[in-house]
Amino acid sequence: MSVINLRDVPVRDVTEGDIVFSRQMFGAAAGTARIGASRYVVAPLARQMPVHVHGDEEEIFFVLDGSGLSWERDGACAVGPGDTIVHLPRRAPHTFLAGPDGLELLAFASGSETSITYLPRAGVMWCGPRWVPVDAPHPFKAEGAAGALE
């Protein structure tokens, strides 16, 4: 058994174009084998991640604080505290957009056998610790170059 305290988990800050968030990876800190658990704090009016779709990983998000939009290829819906959002593998590309007060999310993921994640706007794909095409910029930089979402 592993017990961690959220105050002891390092915070990683990411800023690339309109993608601005901090992340704590609780699952990794606790030594999980497959299940991921992370806390995201998305800056006001920023985006949580590149628009992406997983090959074989399911994601479940709980909105802890703030408000914003759960964005998918064909639209978006408002989200706020207490909402739960599920993104299934091989379905619509997705991300979150924070409202004026920011957005705090608790995310769980099923893990992945392939680690394949496609970023359709950026034209790149994560494959484990690498991305393709291999000469492409880091996926966050490639997504930043694709511009802000409308």
N, C-alpha and C positions, 0 to 999 in steps of 0.2 A: 504494500500500500504506500502511496505517496501523498503527502499533504503539502500544499503550497499556500502561500498567502499572496493575494493579488498585489500587495504593496512590494513584494519581493521580485515580481516578474518584470524584466526589462521592458521599456517602452521603445518602440521603433517608430520614428517619424518619417513620413513620406510626403514629398511635395514634388509634383510634376504636372505643370499646367494647372488645370482645374481640379486635379486629384490632390487632396490635402487631408491626411488622416494620421492618427497615431494608432498603433496596434500593440496589444499585449497578447502573447501566445501562451495561454494557460495550459493547453494540452501538451505542447512541447516541453514546457517547464516541469510538468508533472510526470513526463516520461511516457505518455500514451503511445500505444503501438499503431493505432489506426484512427481513432476519433480525434478530430481537431476541435479545439475550443479557443476562441479569441474574442477579445474586447476591442472594438473599433470606436474611436472618437473622431467624428468627421467635422471639420471646420465649418462654420456657417457659410452657406451657399456654395460649398465645395462638393466634390464627388468622392465616393468611398473607394472605388476601384476602377480599373479599365473595364469597359464593356467586355464581358467574357461569357463563355459557356464551357462547362466541364464535360469531358468525355465520359466519365464514369463516377463522378462524385456528386453527392447530394448535399445541399447546404440548407440549414435552418437558421433563420435570424430572428431574434427577439429585440424589439425596440425598447430600450431602457429609458431613454430620455430624449428630449428634443422632438423635432418633426422633420418631414421631408417627403421625398417620393421614392417608391420602389419602381425603378425604371426597367422596362422590358422592351424588346424590339418593336412591338406594336403599340406601346403606350406606357402609361405610368399611373400609379394610384397613390393617394396620400397615405402616409403612415405616421403613427405616433405611439407614445408609451403604451405598452400592453399588447401591441400588434405582433403577430408571428407571420413570417414570410418564408415560404419554402421554394427553393429553386432546384428543380429536378435536372439530372444529367441529360445532355443531348437535346435540350429544349431551347427556349428563347434566350438569346444573349441578355445579360442583365447587369445592373449595378444599382447603387443608391445615390440620391442627391439630397444633401442636407438643406434644410430650410434656414431662415435667418438666425435661429438659435442653435444651429448645429444639430448633430444627430449622434446618439450613442447606441451602439448595437452590440449584442452578445451573439456570436456566431458559433454554430456547431457544424462540423462536416464529417462525412462518413469515411473519409480517406479514399485513396485511389490506388488501383493496381497499376495504372498507366501514367499517372501524373500529367495527362494531356489536358491542356486548357487552351481554347482557341479565342483569340481576340480579333473579331471580324473587322472592326474599324481600323485597327493598327496593321492588320495583315500579317500577324505573327502568331506563333503557337508555342506555348510552353510544353516541353517534353522532359519531365523530371527537372534536374538542375540546369538544363540548357534550354535554348529556344531556337526555333527555326523560322526563317532561314538563319543559318549560323552567322552570317555577316550582318544581320539586322541589329539595330540598336536594342538595348534592354527593352522588354515589353512596355514598361511604364513610360519610357522615353518615346517609344513608337506611338503609344496611345496619346501622349501629350501632344505629339506632332499632328495627330488627327484632329485636334481642336476640341473645344468645349462642346458638350451636348446642348441641343436646343431645349 
